[in-house]
Amino acid sequence: MSLIVDTYKINSAEANGESRTDIYTFINENDTHALQLSELFKKDADYKALLGNVVRNQIALKKNKNDFKFDQIKDTQNFYVSNGFLVLTFDRNEIAPGAAGPQSFKIQLASTQSKLSDSFKEALKG
């Protein structure tokens, strides 16, 4: 289960507001701590490199690809899981100009199956 909280704040002196998305993902009701991205993968999996490459490949397909400034997946990367996809999210201005809005990148879980932790695979079955 993922809980997605969108916050939008505008100050009276500013023309544009500031948005932020916080995502909390839980495996099951018995273990209710918010998951970190690293917990979805096996301990020895270089998930940051794997997911970073997917994000870079998807950016390369965008018309405005030169506007993006993506370096790497963070330890505290926002994500959620939906309909067989791992979705990585980035707030407005985080990796692209504010006018581009928040960014998200879908990764099929099936393509990372061998790297997923056993506990996460088990939770997906439930």
C-alpha positions, 0 to 999 in steps of 0.5 A: 500500500502506498500513501501519496501526500501532495502539498502545495504552498503559496506565499502572498509575495510569490507568483508561483507556489511550491509543491512537494510530494511525500510518499509512504509505502508499506508492505503489510499491516503487520509491518507498518514502517514506511519502506525505503527504496533499498528494502525492495531489493536484495542486499547485494543488488546495485538498485541505484545503478539499475534504476538510474539507468532506466531513468536516464534512458527514459529521459533520453526519449523526451523532447526536452531531454536537455532540460533535465539534470538527473545525477543518481537515485537518492537513498531517500528517493520517493516511489510507489508501486502500482499495477506491476510498476515501480514508479519513481517520483521527483518533485517540481524543480528537482531534476527538471525546470519548474515549468515541466512540473513533477516527474515520474518514471515507471519501471516494470517490476517484472524487469527487476524480478531477480533483484527484488527482495524475497519479502517484497516479492512475497508481499506482491503476491498477497 
